Amino acid sequence: TKLQELNDLLGKRRFLLGNNLTGVDIFLAMFLFRFDACYTPLFGLSNHGAFVGSILTGDSYPNLKGYSRELYQELKSTLKIQGFRQIFRLPCAISFTRQAIHSIDASLPSTNEPIPDLNQIVTSLEE
């Protein structure tokens, strides 16, 4: 998967494009911060066959996790992780997305995946 490719790449170097922090790193970091908090429950990713685990709270992607922690330390004064869910209006978005997907293809599994605890995600980033 692409997450595994990124994990492998970050095992060889500190940042995506070498030894210096760039805008690409900040863009990826924002995606990674949102992945466990929003994207996984919104799109039912944990039910997908390629899903191997959470990035920030799991152990499947150790280099992405370390990278996220390092960038979180740089960016945390500007982040409001609790606001990520407000942007997506997550509970409503999850319900709507699940209904829409199921109405398109009823053979797809229905999921009631729990929404991750944001405090657990923030704690994981600060370890």
Buried (B, 14 or more C-beta within 10 A) or exposed (E): EEBBEBBEBBEEEBBBEEEEBEEEBEEBBBEBBBBBBBBBBBBBBBEEEEBBEBBBBBEBBEBBBBBBBBBBEEBBEEBEBEEBBEEBEBEEBBEEBBEEBBEEEEEEEEBEBEBBEBEBBBEBBEE
